[in-house]
Amino acid sequence: MAGTPLTELNRPLGQDRAGPSGKPWSRWLATGAAACVGTVILGLLLMVAIHRDPHGGEPVAIASIEKRVAPASTTLSGPDPSPTAHGPASAAQLEDSAGVTVVRAGEDAPGAIVITVPDAAGAIRLAPAPDNRLVERSRYGLLPKLGPDGAAPAKIYARPLGAEPATKPAGRIALLIGGLGISQSGTADAIAKLPGPVSLAFAPYGNELERTVQRARGEGHEVFLQLPMEPFDYPDNDPGPHTLLTGPKAQDNIDKLHWSLGRFTGYVGIVNFLGGRLTSDEVALSPILREFAGRGLMVVDDGSSPRSLLAGAATRAQIPAVKVDRVIDAVARADAIDKELAALETLARDQGVVVAAASALPVSIERISRWAQSLEARKIALVPVSAARGFRNPKTTGSVSTGSLSAGSQR
């Protein structure tokens, strides 16, 4: 093989390659440049691998956000909210144009924004409850009290009368529906079907009373708390737990009273449930009345007992009080209720105002709802119970009719 001439088949590969040309420094320079370019490319690849672009290469603009505190706002009113030459419409103007009331976080609803949308223009709205000025905390919940400025639940939580009608009514009727909060269907019907001026009284025994009461107030009904009181035939006739009693057990009445007062908020005052014996016992009644006076509550005597001292004693103690003139559904028949409602109109024309009571029976709600629709045509106005005192004729203030209830129905 040593003497064999090399051919294209047996010549070692690369042996005929031309040697490098040029000066050595130029080769070093080219090699260095290639190394630098490779290093740059490798660095870019590493940067892309470590810091991926979340925007996928899309153009990005960065804008600073400045936090500003929104101005406090309660019930808003103002001019046309459309933009003007002075600049864009303010938040208050926009809220006003939408017909809403906004309470912002940090005011009366910490940690939340509450928007109340009126049902219709000119609708009567009740004050929000609970008002922090008018409550005190207890082991039974929030109890009503007089505010430091003298504000009283009897006034703050009452339904406003609104504007006087163009034609003066021939008479006014204040109607109180009791026994609410126990039957969910009956309570819902009363709230939805009865006109706003009809006052509603809630027993302290129902479930979700706070929510139900606030729904009633949202529909324009002022509310009262029914207090169970000892009747003459107790315990055969038992109003329920935490009943206020006479005799030796009367020493527990204030604690029992606080339990009932703490069941919900936003009520104008109290109305007795039964209580013929208690309301005729001035010794047992006095400390209870002192509680009512100190808490700024109104008192309604349901008119069930002719021996009751409740309304008279409350008035002497300078507590706003009124006594029911007639109970319209003592006989729970449609024809009997219709007859009582007609009698109310006659009394209203004679006395100026009459206070009536009924229970939340389906037949009572149905007949009252139907009757109320035609009252305006007969020039009779419905007013809340809290306003009845203001329309009393001085000549008839002392005379109270118990309507269908007789002396034998003392409770």
Residue pairs with C-beta under 8 A, 6 or more apart in sequence:
4 10
20 27
70 91
70 104
71 91
71 92
72 104
72 107
73 91
73 92
73 95
73 102
73 104
74 101
74 103
74 107
75 101
76 92
76 95
76 96
76 100
76 101
76 102
77 96
78 90
78 92
78 93
78 96
79 93
80 93
80 97
81 89
81 90
81 93
81 94
81 96
81 97
82 89
83 89
89 97
95 102
99 117
99 118
99 121
100 115
100 116
100 117
100 118
101 115
101 116
101 118
102 113
102 114
102 115
103 109
103 113
103 114
103 116
103 128
104 113
105 111
105 112
105 113
108 128
108 132
116 125
118 125
123 220
124 159
124 160
124 162
124 196
124 220
125 220
126 157
126 159
126 160
126 217
126 218
126 220
126 222
126 266
127 156
127 157
129 157
129 214
129 217
129 265
129 266
130 142
130 265
130 266
131 147
131 151
131 153
131 156
131 157
133 147
133 148
133 149
133 151
134 144
134 145
134 146
134 147
134 151
134 152
134 153
134 156
134 157
134 296
135 142
135 143
135 144
135 145
135 265
136 142
136 143
136 145
137 143
138 258
138 262
140 258
140 259
140 261
140 262
140 263
141 262
141 263
142 262
142 265
143 258
143 261
143 262
143 295
144 153
144 261
144 265
144 267
144 295
144 296
144 297
145 294
145 295
145 296
146 152
146 294
146 295
146 296
147 156
147 296
151 296
152 296
152 297
153 267
153 268
153 269
153 295
153 296
153 297
154 268
154 269
154 296
154 297
154 298
154 320
154 386
155 296
157 217
157 222
157 223
157 266
157 267
157 268
158 222
158 268
158 298
158 384
158 386
158 387
159 196
159 197
159 199
159 220
159 221
159 222
159 384
159 386
159 387
161 383
161 384
161 387
165 381
167 379
169 379
169 380
169 381
170 348
170 349
170 378
170 379
170 380
171 345
171 347
171 348
171 349
171 350
171 351
171 352
171 353
171 354
171 379
171 380
171 381
172 348
172 352
172 353
172 354
172 380
172 381
172 382
172 383
172 388
172 391
173 344
173 345
173 348
173 353
173 354
173 356
173 375
173 380
173 381
173 382
173 383
174 199
174 322
174 353
174 354
174 355
174 356
174 382
174 383
174 384
174 385
174 387
174 388
175 197
175 198
175 199
175 355
175 356
175 357
175 358
175 368
175 382
175 385
176 198
176 199
176 200
176 201
176 224
176 271
176 300
176 302
176 324
176 355
176 356
176 357
176 358
176 385
177 190
177 194
177 198
177 199
177 200
177 201
177 357
177 358
177 359
177 360
177 364
177 365
177 368
178 201
178 203
178 226
178 271
178 273
178 302
178 357
178 358
178 359
178 360
179 186
179 201
179 203
179 226
179 359
179 360
180 186
180 187
180 190
180 200
180 201
180 202
180 203
180 206
180 212
180 216
180 360
181 187
181 202
181 203
181 204
181 205
181 206
181 209
181 212
181 213
182 203
182 205
182 206
183 360
186 360
186 361
186 362
186 365
187 206
187 212
187 216
187 360
189 360
189 362
189 365
190 200
190 216
190 360
190 365
191 200
191 212
191 215
191 216
191 219
191 221
192 219
193 365
193 366
193 369
194 200
194 221
194 365
194 368
194 369
194 372
195 369
195 372
195 382
196 219
196 220
196 221
197 220
197 382
197 383
197 384
198 221
198 368
198 372
198 382
198 384
199 221
199 222
199 223
199 224
199 268
199 384
199 385
199 386
200 216
200 221
200 222
200 223
200 224
201 223
201 224
201 225
201 226
201 271
201 300
202 209
202 212
202 213
202 216
202 223
202 224
202 225
202 226
202 264
202 267
203 226
203 228
203 240
203 273
204 225
204 226
204 227
204 228
204 242
204 259
204 260
204 263
205 240
205 241
206 212
209 263
209 264
210 264
210 265
213 223
213 264
213 265
213 266
213 267
214 266
216 223
217 223
217 266
222 268
222 384
222 385
222 386
223 266
223 267
223 268
224 267
224 268
224 269
224 270
224 271
224 298
224 300
224 385
225 260
225 261
225 263
225 264
225 267
225 269
225 270
225 271
226 270
226 271
226 272
226 273
227 244
227 257
227 260
227 270
227 271
227 272
227 273
227 275
228 239
228 240
228 241
228 242
228 243
228 244
228 260
228 273
228 274
228 275
229 239
229 243
229 244
229 272
229 273
229 274
229 275
229 277
229 278
229 279
230 239
230 243
230 244
230 245
230 246
230 274
230 275
230 276
230 277
230 278
231 237
231 239
231 274
231 275
231 276
231 277
231 410
231 411
232 276
232 277
232 410
232 411
234 243
234 245
234 277
237 274
237 411
239 273
239 274
239 275
242 256
242 259
242 260
243 256
244 250
244 253
244 256
244 257
244 275
244 278
244 284
244 288
245 252
245 253
245 278
245 284
246 277
246 278
246 281
246 283
246 284
247 284
250 283
250 284
253 284
253 287
253 288
254 287
254 288
254 291
257 288
257 291
261 295
267 297
268 297
268 298
268 385
268 386
269 292
269 297
269 298
269 299
269 300
269 320
269 386
270 292
270 297
270 298
270 299
270 300
271 299
271 300
271 301
271 302
272 278
272 279
272 300
272 301
272 302
272 304
272 308
272 310
273 302
274 304
274 411
275 304
275 305
275 308
275 310
275 411
276 304
276 305
276 307
276 308
276 410
276 411
278 284
278 285
279 285
279 301
279 305
279 307
279 308
279 309
279 310
280 305
280 307
280 308
280 309
282 309
282 313
285 309
285 310
285 313
286 313
289 299
289 313
289 314
289 317
289 319
290 317
292 299
292 314
292 317
292 319
293 317
293 318
293 319
297 319
298 319
298 320
298 321
298 322
298 386
299 310
299 311
299 314
299 319
299 320
299 321
299 322
300 311
300 321
300 322
300 323
300 324
300 385
301 308
301 310
301 311
301 314
301 321
301 322
301 323
301 324
302 324
302 327
302 357
303 323
303 324
303 325
303 326
303 327
303 357
303 400
303 402
303 403
303 405
304 327
304 402
304 405
304 409
304 410
304 411
305 410
305 411
306 402
306 407
306 410
307 410
308 323
310 321
310 323
311 321
311 322
311 323
312 321
314 320
314 321
315 321
320 386
320 389
321 389
322 355
322 385
322 388
322 389
323 355
323 400
324 355
324 356
324 357
324 400
324 402
325 347
325 351
325 354
325 355
325 356
325 400
325 401
325 402
325 403
326 340
326 343
326 344
326 347
326 354
326 355
326 356
326 357
326 401
326 402
326 403
326 404
327 356
327 357
327 358
327 402
327 403
327 404
327 405
328 337
328 340
328 341
328 344
328 356
328 357
328 358
328 364
328 368
328 403
328 404
329 336
329 337
329 340
329 358
329 359
329 361
329 363
329 364
330 403
330 404
330 405
330 409
331 337
331 404
332 359
332 361
332 363
332 364
333 363
334 363
334 366
334 367
337 358
337 363
337 364
337 367
337 368
338 367
338 371
340 356
340 403
340 404
341 367
341 368
341 371
343 403
344 354
344 356
345 378
345 380
347 354
347 401
348 354
348 380
349 380
350 396
351 392
351 393
351 396
352 391
352 392
352 393
352 396
353 383
353 388
353 391
353 392
353 393
355 385
355 388
356 403
358 364
358 368
372 382
375 381
375 382
383 391
